[in-house]
């Protein structure tokens, strides 16, 4: 007596094999020359972007440190001189001397 399948049970669908056309289409698309050229273009764009970002960062660092070393002391010194000129004008007006034209 051979084993007979039970009646009324749930049957599972058949498994798809790798030889079916649905999975074969995906493999053909991913191995197409268009996809590989697109991947290469994306890699090239990422490489160029990374290089550009790096060089831009270096240029920003150079500009920032140059400004701090050269321009900030100049601005501070100009502010001090302006304050000194205002103080001299104020002292001269307190002493009663006529105001002179500032340069």
Phi and psi restraints in degrees (range 20) as a CNS / XPLOR table:
assign (resid 1 and name C) (resid 2 and name N)
       (resid 2 and name CA) (resid 2 and name C) 1.0 -84.9 20.0 2
assign (resid 2 and name N) (resid 2 and name CA)
       (resid 2 and name C) (resid 3 and name N) 1.0 153.0 20.0 2
assign (resid 2 and name C) (resid 3 and name N)
       (resid 3 and name CA) (resid 3 and name C) 1.0 -72.9 20.0 2
assign (resid 3 and name N) (resid 3 and name CA)
       (resid 3 and name C) (resid 4 and name N) 1.0 128.3 20.0 2
assign (resid 3 and name C) (resid 4 and name N)
       (resid 4 and name CA) (resid 4 and name C) 1.0 -103.2 20.0 2
assign (resid 4 and name N) (resid 4 and name CA)
       (resid 4 and name C) (resid 5 and name N) 1.0 145.8 20.0 2
assign (resid 4 and name C) (resid 5 and name N)
       (resid 5 and name CA) (resid 5 and name C) 1.0 -67.8 20.0 2
assign (resid 5 and name N) (resid 5 and name CA)
       (resid 5 and name C) (resid 6 and name N) 1.0 148.2 20.0 2
assign (resid 5 and name C) (resid 6 and name N)
       (resid 6 and name CA) (resid 6 and name C) 1.0 -73.2 20.0 2
assign (resid 6 and name N) (resid 6 and name CA)
       (resid 6 and name C) (resid 7 and name N) 1.0 147.9 20.0 2
assign (resid 6 and name C) (resid 7 and name N)
       (resid 7 and name CA) (resid 7 and name C) 1.0 -94.1 20.0 2
assign (resid 7 and name N) (resid 7 and name CA)
       (resid 7 and name C) (resid 8 and name N) 1.0 148.4 20.0 2
assign (resid 7 and name C) (resid 8 and name N)
       (resid 8 and name CA) (resid 8 and name C) 1.0 86.0 20.0 2
assign (resid 8 and name N) (resid 8 and name CA)
       (resid 8 and name C) (resid 9 and name N) 1.0 0.5 20.0 2
assign (resid 8 and name C) (resid 9 and name N)
       (resid 9 and name CA) (resid 9 and name C) 1.0 -82.3 20.0 2
assign (resid 9 and name N) (resid 9 and name CA)
       (resid 9 and name C) (resid 10 and name N) 1.0 171.9 20.0 2
assign (resid 9 and name C) (resid 10 and name N)
       (resid 10 and name CA) (resid 10 and name C) 1.0 -91.3 20.0 2
assign (resid 10 and name N) (resid 10 and name CA)
       (resid 10 and name C) (resid 11 and name N) 1.0 130.0 20.0 2
assign (resid 10 and name C) (resid 11 and name N)
       (resid 11 and name CA) (resid 11 and name C) 1.0 -102.1 20.0 2
assign (resid 11 and name N) (resid 11 and name CA)
       (resid 11 and name C) (resid 12 and name N) 1.0 140.7 20.0 2
assign (resid 11 and name C) (resid 12 and name N)
       (resid 12 and name CA) (resid 12 and name C) 1.0 -89.8 20.0 2
assign (resid 12 and name N) (resid 12 and name CA)
       (resid 12 and name C) (resid 13 and name N) 1.0 148.9 20.0 2
assign (resid 12 and name C) (resid 13 and name N)
       (resid 13 and name CA) (resid 13 and name C) 1.0 -70.2 20.0 2
assign (resid 13 and name N) (resid 13 and name CA)
       (resid 13 and name C) (resid 14 and name N) 1.0 158.2 20.0 2
assign (resid 13 and name C) (resid 14 and name N)
       (resid 14 and name CA) (resid 14 and name C) 1.0 -68.0 20.0 2
assign (resid 14 and name N) (resid 14 and name CA)
       (resid 14 and name C) (resid 15 and name N) 1.0 148.5 20.0 2
assign (resid 14 and name C) (resid 15 and name N)
       (resid 15 and name CA) (resid 15 and name C) 1.0 -76.4 20.0 2
assign (resid 15 and name N) (resid 15 and name CA)
       (resid 15 and name C) (resid 16 and name N) 1.0 145.3 20.0 2
assign (resid 15 and name C) (resid 16 and name N)
       (resid 16 and name CA) (resid 16 and name C) 1.0 -80.0 20.0 2
assign (resid 16 and name N) (resid 16 and name CA)
       (resid 16 and name C) (resid 17 and name N) 1.0 135.8 20.0 2
assign (resid 16 and name C) (resid 17 and name N)
       (resid 17 and name CA) (resid 17 and name C) 1.0 -93.4 20.0 2
assign (resid 17 and name N) (resid 17 and name CA)
       (resid 17 and name C) (resid 18 and name N) 1.0 161.2 20.0 2
assign (resid 17 and name C) (resid 18 and name N)
       (resid 18 and name CA) (resid 18 and name C) 1.0 -68.5 20.0 2
assign (resid 18 and name N) (resid 18 and name CA)
       (resid 18 and name C) (resid 19 and name N) 1.0 -16.0 20.0 2
assign (resid 18 and name C) (resid 19 and name N)
       (resid 19 and name CA) (resid 19 and name C) 1.0 -84.1 20.0 2
assign (resid 19 and name N) (resid 19 and name CA)
       (resid 19 and name C) (resid 20 and name N) 1.0 -4.0 20.0 2
assign (resid 19 and name C) (resid 20 and name N)
       (resid 20 and name CA) (resid 20 and name C) 1.0 -73.0 20.0 2
assign (resid 20 and name N) (resid 20 and name CA)
       (resid 20 and name C) (resid 21 and name N) 1.0 152.8 20.0 2
assign (resid 20 and name C) (resid 21 and name N)
       (resid 21 and name CA) (resid 21 and name C) 1.0 -65.8 20.0 2
assign (resid 21 and name N) (resid 21 and name CA)
       (resid 21 and name C) (resid 22 and name N) 1.0 -25.7 20.0 2
assign (resid 21 and name C) (resid 22 and name N)
       (resid 22 and name CA) (resid 22 and name C) 1.0 -63.2 20.0 2
assign (resid 22 and name N) (resid 22 and name CA)
       (resid 22 and name C) (resid 23 and name N) 1.0 -47.2 20.0 2
assign (resid 22 and name C) (resid 23 and name N)
       (resid 23 and name CA) (resid 23 and name C) 1.0 -75.5 20.0 2
assign (resid 23 and name N) (resid 23 and name CA)
       (resid 23 and name C) (resid 24 and name N) 1.0 -25.8 20.0 2
assign (resid 23 and name C) (resid 24 and name N)
       (resid 24 and name CA) (resid 24 and name C) 1.0 -68.7 20.0 2
assign (resid 24 and name N) (resid 24 and name CA)
       (resid 24 and name C) (resid 25 and name N) 1.0 -32.4 20.0 2
assign (resid 24 and name C) (resid 25 and name N)
       (resid 25 and name CA) (resid 25 and name C) 1.0 -66.1 20.0 2
assign (resid 25 and name N) (resid 25 and name CA)
       (resid 25 and name C) (resid 26 and name N) 1.0 -43.1 20.0 2
assign (resid 25 and name C) (resid 26 and name N)
       (resid 26 and name CA) (resid 26 and name C) 1.0 -62.4 20.0 2
assign (resid 26 and name N) (resid 26 and name CA)
       (resid 26 and name C) (resid 27 and name N) 1.0 -41.5 20.0 2
assign (resid 26 and name C) (resid 27 and name N)
       (resid 27 and name CA) (resid 27 and name C) 1.0 -65.5 20.0 2
assign (resid 27 and name N) (resid 27 and name CA)
       (resid 27 and name C) (resid 28 and name N) 1.0 -38.9 20.0 2
assign (resid 27 and name C) (resid 28 and name N)
       (resid 28 and name CA) (resid 28 and name C) 1.0 -67.9 20.0 2
assign (resid 28 and name N) (resid 28 and name CA)
       (resid 28 and name C) (resid 29 and name N) 1.0 -36.1 20.0 2
assign (resid 28 and name C) (resid 29 and name N)
       (resid 29 and name CA) (resid 29 and name C) 1.0 -69.4 20.0 2
assign (resid 29 and name N) (resid 29 and name CA)
       (resid 29 and name C) (resid 30 and name N) 1.0 -45.3 20.0 2
assign (resid 29 and name C) (resid 30 and name N)
       (resid 30 and name CA) (resid 30 and name C) 1.0 -69.4 20.0 2
assign (resid 30 and name N) (resid 30 and name CA)
       (resid 30 and name C) (resid 31 and name N) 1.0 -23.9 20.0 2
assign (resid 30 and name C) (resid 31 and name N)
       (resid 31 and name CA) (resid 31 and name C) 1.0 -97.8 20.0 2
assign (resid 31 and name N) (resid 31 and name CA)
       (resid 31 and name C) (resid 32 and name N) 1.0 9.7 20.0 2
assign (resid 31 and name C) (resid 32 and name N)
       (resid 32 and name CA) (resid 32 and name C) 1.0 -74.5 20.0 2
assign (resid 32 and name N) (resid 32 and name CA)
       (resid 32 and name C) (resid 33 and name N) 1.0 154.3 20.0 2
assign (resid 32 and name C) (resid 33 and name N)
       (resid 33 and name CA) (resid 33 and name C) 1.0 -65.9 20.0 2
assign (resid 33 and name N) (resid 33 and name CA)
       (resid 33 and name C) (resid 34 and name N) 1.0 -28.0 20.0 2
assign (resid 33 and name C) (resid 34 and name N)
       (resid 34 and name CA) (resid 34 and name C) 1.0 -66.0 20.0 2
assign (resid 34 and name N) (resid 34 and name CA)
       (resid 34 and name C) (resid 35 and name N) 1.0 -42.7 20.0 2
assign (resid 34 and name C) (resid 35 and name N)
       (resid 35 and name CA) (resid 35 and name C) 1.0 -67.1 20.0 2
assign (resid 35 and name N) (resid 35 and name CA)
       (resid 35 and name C) (resid 36 and name N) 1.0 -42.2 20.0 2
assign (resid 35 and name C) (resid 36 and name N)
       (resid 36 and name CA) (resid 36 and name C) 1.0 -66.2 20.0 2
assign (resid 36 and name N) (resid 36 and name CA)
       (resid 36 and name C) (resid 37 and name N) 1.0 -36.1 20.0 2
assign (resid 36 and name C) (resid 37 and name N)
       (resid 37 and name CA) (resid 37 and name C) 1.0 -68.3 20.0 2
assign (resid 37 and name N) (resid 37 and name CA)
       (resid 37 and name C) (resid 38 and name N) 1.0 -35.8 20.0 2
assign (resid 37 and name C) (resid 38 and name N)
       (resid 38 and name CA) (resid 38 and name C) 1.0 -65.7 20.0 2
assign (resid 38 and name N) (resid 38 and name CA)
       (resid 38 and name C) (resid 39 and name N) 1.0 -41.2 20.0 2
assign (resid 38 and name C) (resid 39 and name N)
       (resid 39 and name CA) (resid 39 and name C) 1.0 -63.5 20.0 2
assign (resid 39 and name N) (resid 39 and name CA)
       (resid 39 and name C) (resid 40 and name N) 1.0 -42.3 20.0 2
assign (resid 39 and name C) (resid 40 and name N)
       (resid 40 and name CA) (resid 40 and name C) 1.0 -64.0 20.0 2
assign (resid 40 and name N) (resid 40 and name CA)
       (resid 40 and name C) (resid 41 and name N) 1.0 -40.2 20.0 2
assign (resid 40 and name C) (resid 41 and name N)
       (resid 41 and name CA) (resid 41 and name C) 1.0 -64.7 20.0 2
assign (resid 41 and name N) (resid 41 and name CA)
       (resid 41 and name C) (resid 42 and name N) 1.0 -39.9 20.0 2
assign (resid 41 and name C) (resid 42 and name N)
       (resid 42 and name CA) (resid 42 and name C) 1.0 -65.2 20.0 2
assign (resid 42 and name N) (resid 42 and name CA)
       (resid 42 and name C) (resid 43 and name N) 1.0 -40.5 20.0 2
assign (resid 42 and name C) (resid 43 and name N)
       (resid 43 and name CA) (resid 43 and name C) 1.0 -64.5 20.0 2
assign (resid 43 and name N) (resid 43 and name CA)
       (resid 43 and name C) (resid 44 and name N) 1.0 -41.9 20.0 2
assign (resid 43 and name C) (resid 44 and name N)
       (resid 44 and name CA) (resid 44 and name C) 1.0 -64.4 20.0 2
assign (resid 44 and name N) (resid 44 and name CA)
       (resid 44 and name C) (resid 45 and name N) 1.0 -41.9 20.0 2
assign (resid 44 and name C) (resid 45 and name N)
       (resid 45 and name CA) (resid 45 and name C) 1.0 -64.2 20.0 2
assign (resid 45 and name N) (resid 45 and name CA)
       (resid 45 and name C) (resid 46 and name N) 1.0 -40.2 20.0 2
assign (resid 45 and name C) (resid 46 and name N)
       (resid 46 and name CA) (resid 46 and name C) 1.0 -65.4 20.0 2
assign (resid 46 and name N) (resid 46 and name CA)
       (resid 46 and name C) (resid 47 and name N) 1.0 -39.9 20.0 2
assign (resid 46 and name C) (resid 47 and name N)
       (resid 47 and name CA) (resid 47 and name C) 1.0 -63.4 20.0 2
assign (resid 47 and name N) (resid 47 and name CA)
       (resid 47 and name C) (resid 48 and name N) 1.0 -46.2 20.0 2
assign (resid 47 and name C) (resid 48 and name N)
       (resid 48 and name CA) (resid 48 and name C) 1.0 -65.4 20.0 2
assign (resid 48 and name N) (resid 48 and name CA)
       (resid 48 and name C) (resid 49 and name N) 1.0 -40.9 20.0 2
assign (resid 48 and name C) (resid 49 and name N)
       (resid 49 and name CA) (resid 49 and name C) 1.0 -62.2 20.0 2
assign (resid 49 and name N) (resid 49 and name CA)
       (resid 49 and name C) (resid 50 and name N) 1.0 -41.2 20.0 2
assign (resid 49 and name C) (resid 50 and name N)
       (resid 50 and name CA) (resid 50 and name C) 1.0 -64.5 20.0 2
assign (resid 50 and name N) (resid 50 and name CA)
       (resid 50 and name C) (resid 51 and name N) 1.0 -44.2 20.0 2
assign (resid 50 and name C) (resid 51 and name N)
       (resid 51 and name CA) (resid 51 and name C) 1.0 -62.8 20.0 2
assign (resid 51 and name N) (resid 51 and name CA)
       (resid 51 and name C) (resid 52 and name N) 1.0 -43.4 20.0 2
assign (resid 51 and name C) (resid 52 and name N)
       (resid 52 and name CA) (resid 52 and name C) 1.0 -63.9 20.0 2
assign (resid 52 and name N) (resid 52 and name CA)
       (resid 52 and name C) (resid 53 and name N) 1.0 -42.2 20.0 2
assign (resid 52 and name C) (resid 53 and name N)
       (resid 53 and name CA) (resid 53 and name C) 1.0 -64.1 20.0 2
assign (resid 53 and name N) (resid 53 and name CA)
       (resid 53 and name C) (resid 54 and name N) 1.0 -40.7 20.0 2
assign (resid 53 and name C) (resid 54 and name N)
       (resid 54 and name CA) (resid 54 and name C) 1.0 -64.6 20.0 2
assign (resid 54 and name N) (resid 54 and name CA)
       (resid 54 and name C) (resid 55 and name N) 1.0 -46.3 20.0 2
assign (resid 54 and name C) (resid 55 and name N)
       (resid 55 and name CA) (resid 55 and name C) 1.0 -69.2 20.0 2
assign (resid 55 and name N) (resid 55 and name CA)
       (resid 55 and name C) (resid 56 and name N) 1.0 -33.8 20.0 2
assign (resid 55 and name C) (resid 56 and name N)
       (resid 56 and name CA) (resid 56 and name C) 1.0 -66.0 20.0 2
assign (resid 56 and name N) (resid 56 and name CA)
       (resid 56 and name C) (resid 57 and name N) 1.0 -40.0 20.0 2
assign (resid 56 and name C) (resid 57 and name N)
       (resid 57 and name CA) (resid 57 and name C) 1.0 -63.8 20.0 2
assign (resid 57 and name N) (resid 57 and name CA)
       (resid 57 and name C) (resid 58 and name N) 1.0 -40.4 20.0 2
assign (resid 57 and name C) (resid 58 and name N)
       (resid 58 and name CA) (resid 58 and name C) 1.0 -64.4 20.0 2
assign (resid 58 and name N) (resid 58 and name CA)
       (resid 58 and name C) (resid 59 and name N) 1.0 -42.8 20.0 2
assign (resid 58 and name C) (resid 59 and name N)
       (resid 59 and name CA) (resid 59 and name C) 1.0 -64.5 20.0 2
assign (resid 59 and name N) (resid 59 and name CA)
       (resid 59 and name C) (resid 60 and name N) 1.0 -39.1 20.0 2
assign (resid 59 and name C) (resid 60 and name N)
       (resid 60 and name CA) (resid 60 and name C) 1.0 -65.3 20.0 2
assign (resid 60 and name N) (resid 60 and name CA)
       (resid 60 and name C) (resid 61 and name N) 1.0 -39.1 20.0 2
assign (resid 60 and name C) (resid 61 and name N)
       (resid 61 and name CA) (resid 61 and name C) 1.0 -63.5 20.0 2
assign (resid 61 and name N) (resid 61 and name CA)
       (resid 61 and name C) (resid 62 and name N) 1.0 -44.6 20.0 2
assign (resid 61 and name C) (resid 62 and name N)
       (resid 62 and name CA) (resid 62 and name C) 1.0 -63.7 20.0 2
assign (resid 62 and name N) (resid 62 and name CA)
       (resid 62 and name C) (resid 63 and name N) 1.0 -45.2 20.0 2
assign (resid 62 and name C) (resid 63 and name N)
       (resid 63 and name CA) (resid 63 and name C) 1.0 -64.2 20.0 2
assign (resid 63 and name N) (resid 63 and name CA)
       (resid 63 and name C) (resid 64 and name N) 1.0 -41.3 20.0 2
assign (resid 63 and name C) (resid 64 and name N)
       (resid 64 and name CA) (resid 64 and name C) 1.0 -65.7 20.0 2
assign (resid 64 and name N) (resid 64 and name CA)
       (resid 64 and name C) (resid 65 and name N) 1.0 -45.0 20.0 2
assign (resid 64 and name C) (resid 65 and name N)
       (resid 65 and name CA) (resid 65 and name C) 1.0 -69.9 20.0 2
assign (resid 65 and name N) (resid 65 and name CA)
       (resid 65 and name C) (resid 66 and name N) 1.0 -35.1 20.0 2
assign (resid 65 and name C) (resid 66 and name N)
       (resid 66 and name CA) (resid 66 and name C) 1.0 -63.5 20.0 2
assign (resid 66 and name N) (resid 66 and name CA)
       (resid 66 and name C) (resid 67 and name N) 1.0 -41.6 20.0 2
assign (resid 66 and name C) (resid 67 and name N)
       (resid 67 and name CA) (resid 67 and name C) 1.0 -62.7 20.0 2
assign (resid 67 and name N) (resid 67 and name CA)
       (resid 67 and name C) (resid 68 and name N) 1.0 -43.7 20.0 2
assign (resid 67 and name C) (resid 68 and name N)
       (resid 68 and name CA) (resid 68 and name C) 1.0 -64.5 20.0 2
assign (resid 68 and name N) (resid 68 and name CA)
       (resid 68 and name C) (resid 69 and name N) 1.0 -37.4 20.0 2
assign (resid 68 and name C) (resid 69 and name N)
       (resid 69 and name CA) (resid 69 and name C) 1.0 -79.2 20.0 2
assign (resid 69 and name N) (resid 69 and name CA)
       (resid 69 and name C) (resid 70 and name N) 1.0 -38.2 20.0 2
assign (resid 69 and name C) (resid 70 and name N)
       (resid 70 and name CA) (resid 70 and name C) 1.0 -100.4 20.0 2
assign (resid 70 and name N) (resid 70 and name CA)
       (resid 70 and name C) (resid 71 and name N) 1.0 -45.7 20.0 2
assign (resid 70 and name C) (resid 71 and name N)
       (resid 71 and name CA) (resid 71 and name C) 1.0 -84.3 20.0 2
assign (resid 71 and name N) (resid 71 and name CA)
       (resid 71 and name C) (resid 72 and name N) 1.0 -39.8 20.0 2
assign (resid 71 and name C) (resid 72 and name N)
       (resid 72 and name CA) (resid 72 and name C) 1.0 -62.5 20.0 2
assign (resid 72 and name N) (resid 72 and name CA)
       (resid 72 and name C) (resid 73 and name N) 1.0 -47.2 20.0 2
assign (resid 72 and name C) (resid 73 and name N)
       (resid 73 and name CA) (resid 73 and name C) 1.0 -61.0 20.0 2
assign (resid 73 and name N) (resid 73 and name CA)
       (resid 73 and name C) (resid 74 and name N) 1.0 -35.7 20.0 2
assign (resid 73 and name C) (resid 74 and name N)
       (resid 74 and name CA) (resid 74 and name C) 1.0 -63.4 20.0 2
assign (resid 74 and name N) (resid 74 and name CA)
       (resid 74 and name C) (resid 75 and name N) 1.0 -43.6 20.0 2
assign (resid 74 and name C) (resid 75 and name N)
       (resid 75 and name CA) (resid 75 and name C) 1.0 -63.6 20.0 2
assign (resid 75 and name N) (resid 75 and name CA)
       (resid 75 and name C) (resid 76 and name N) 1.0 -41.4 20.0 2
assign (resid 75 and name C) (resid 76 and name N)
       (resid 76 and name CA) (resid 76 and name C) 1.0 -64.0 20.0 2
assign (resid 76 and name N) (resid 76 and name CA)
       (resid 76 and name C) (resid 77 and name N) 1.0 -43.6 20.0 2
assign (resid 76 and name C) (resid 77 and name N)
       (resid 77 and name CA) (resid 77 and name C) 1.0 -65.6 20.0 2
assign (resid 77 and name N) (resid 77 and name CA)
       (resid 77 and name C) (resid 78 and name N) 1.0 -39.7 20.0 2
assign (resid 77 and name C) (resid 78 and name N)
       (resid 78 and name CA) (resid 78 and name C) 1.0 -63.9 20.0 2
assign (resid 78 and name N) (resid 78 and name CA)
       (resid 78 and name C) (resid 79 and name N) 1.0 -37.5 20.0 2
assign (resid 78 and name C) (resid 79 and name N)
       (resid 79 and name CA) (resid 79 and name C) 1.0 -66.0 20.0 2
assign (resid 79 and name N) (resid 79 and name CA)
       (resid 79 and name C) (resid 80 and name N) 1.0 -41.1 20.0 2
assign (resid 79 and name C) (resid 80 and name N)
       (resid 80 and name CA) (resid 80 and name C) 1.0 -62.1 20.0 2
assign (resid 80 and name N) (resid 80 and name CA)
       (resid 80 and name C) (resid 81 and name N) 1.0 -43.8 20.0 2
assign (resid 80 and name C) (resid 81 and name N)
       (resid 81 and name CA) (resid 81 and name C) 1.0 -64.4 20.0 2
assign (resid 81 and name N) (resid 81 and name CA)
       (resid 81 and name C) (resid 82 and name N) 1.0 -37.8 20.0 2
assign (resid 81 and name C) (resid 82 and name N)
       (resid 82 and name CA) (resid 82 and name C) 1.0 -63.9 20.0 2
assign (resid 82 and name N) (resid 82 and name CA)
       (resid 82 and name C) (resid 83 and name N) 1.0 -42.5 20.0 2
assign (resid 82 and name C) (resid 83 and name N)
       (resid 83 and name CA) (resid 83 and name C) 1.0 -64.5 20.0 2
assign (resid 83 and name N) (resid 83 and name CA)
       (resid 83 and name C) (resid 84 and name N) 1.0 -39.3 20.0 2
assign (resid 83 and name C) (resid 84 and name N)
       (resid 84 and name CA) (resid 84 and name C) 1.0 -63.9 20.0 2
assign (resid 84 and name N) (resid 84 and name CA)
       (resid 84 and name C) (resid 85 and name N) 1.0 -42.5 20.0 2
assign (resid 84 and name C) (resid 85 and name N)
       (resid 85 and name CA) (resid 85 and name C) 1.0 -62.8 20.0 2
assign (resid 85 and name N) (resid 85 and name CA)
       (resid 85 and name C) (resid 86 and name N) 1.0 -42.1 20.0 2
assign (resid 85 and name C) (resid 86 and name N)
       (resid 86 and name CA) (resid 86 and name C) 1.0 -64.4 20.0 2
assign (resid 86 and name N) (resid 86 and name CA)
       (resid 86 and name C) (resid 87 and name N) 1.0 -38.5 20.0 2
assign (resid 86 and name C) (resid 87 and name N)
       (resid 87 and name CA) (resid 87 and name C) 1.0 -65.8 20.0 2
assign (resid 87 and name N) (resid 87 and name CA)
       (resid 87 and name C) (resid 88 and name N) 1.0 -42.1 20.0 2
assign (resid 87 and name C) (resid 88 and name N)
       (resid 88 and name CA) (resid 88 and name C) 1.0 -63.3 20.0 2
assign (resid 88 and name N) (resid 88 and name CA)
       (resid 88 and name C) (resid 89 and name N) 1.0 -41.4 20.0 2
assign (resid 88 and name C) (resid 89 and name N)
       (resid 89 and name CA) (resid 89 and name C) 1.0 -63.7 20.0 2
assign (resid 89 and name N) (resid 89 and name CA)
       (resid 89 and name C) (resid 90 and name N) 1.0 -39.7 20.0 2
assign (resid 89 and name C) (resid 90 and name N)
       (resid 90 and name CA) (resid 90 and name C) 1.0 -67.2 20.0 2
assign (resid 90 and name N) (resid 90 and name CA)
       (resid 90 and name C) (resid 91 and name N) 1.0 -42.0 20.0 2
assign (resid 90 and name C) (resid 91 and name N)
       (resid 91 and name CA) (resid 91 and name C) 1.0 -66.3 20.0 2
assign (resid 91 and name N) (resid 91 and name CA)
       (resid 91 and name C) (resid 92 and name N) 1.0 -38.8 20.0 2
assign (resid 91 and name C) (resid 92 and name N)
       (resid 92 and name CA) (resid 92 and name C) 1.0 -65.6 20.0 2
assign (resid 92 and name N) (resid 92 and name CA)
       (resid 92 and name C) (resid 93 and name N) 1.0 -37.2 20.0 2
assign (resid 92 and name C) (resid 93 and name N)
       (resid 93 and name CA) (resid 93 and name C) 1.0 -72.3 20.0 2
assign (resid 93 and name N) (resid 93 and name CA)
       (resid 93 and name C) (resid 94 and name N) 1.0 -30.4 20.0 2
assign (resid 93 and name C) (resid 94 and name N)
       (resid 94 and name CA) (resid 94 and name C) 1.0 -70.2 20.0 2
assign (resid 94 and name N) (resid 94 and name CA)
       (resid 94 and name C) (resid 95 and name N) 1.0 -34.0 20.0 2
assign (resid 94 and name C) (resid 95 and name N)
       (resid 95 and name CA) (resid 95 and name C) 1.0 -80.7 20.0 2
assign (resid 95 and name N) (resid 95 and name CA)
       (resid 95 and name C) (resid 96 and name N) 1.0 -9.8 20.0 2
assign (resid 95 and name C) (resid 96 and name N)
       (resid 96 and name CA) (resid 96 and name C) 1.0 91.1 20.0 2
assign (resid 96 and name N) (resid 96 and name CA)
       (resid 96 and name C) (resid 97 and name N) 1.0 9.4 20.0 2
assign (resid 96 and name C) (resid 97 and name N)
       (resid 97 and name CA) (resid 97 and name C) 1.0 -77.5 20.0 2
assign (resid 97 and name N) (resid 97 and name CA)
       (resid 97 and name C) (resid 98 and name N) 1.0 147.3 20.0 2
assign (resid 97 and name C) (resid 98 and name N)
       (resid 98 and name CA) (resid 98 and name C) 1.0 -67.0 20.0 2
assign (resid 98 and name N) (resid 98 and name CA)
       (resid 98 and name C) (resid 99 and name N) 1.0 139.5 20.0 2
assign (resid 98 and name C) (resid 99 and name N)
       (resid 99 and name CA) (resid 99 and name C) 1.0 -64.6 20.0 2
assign (resid 99 and name N) (resid 99 and name CA)
       (resid 99 and name C) (resid 100 and name N) 1.0 138.4 20.0 2
assign (resid 99 and name C) (resid 100 and name N)
       (resid 100 and name CA) (resid 100 and name C) 1.0 -101.8 20.0 2
assign (resid 100 and name N) (resid 100 and name CA)
       (resid 100 and name C) (resid 101 and name N) 1.0 158.0 20.0 2
assign (resid 100 and name C) (resid 101 and name N)
       (resid 101 and name CA) (resid 101 and name C) 1.0 -72.1 20.0 2
assign (resid 101 and name N) (resid 101 and name CA)
       (resid 101 and name C) (resid 102 and name N) 1.0 128.3 20.0 2
assign (resid 101 and name C) (resid 102 and name N)
       (resid 102 and name CA) (resid 102 and name C) 1.0 -84.2 20.0 2
assign (resid 102 and name N) (resid 102 and name CA)
       (resid 102 and name C) (resid 103 and name N) 1.0 147.6 20.0 2
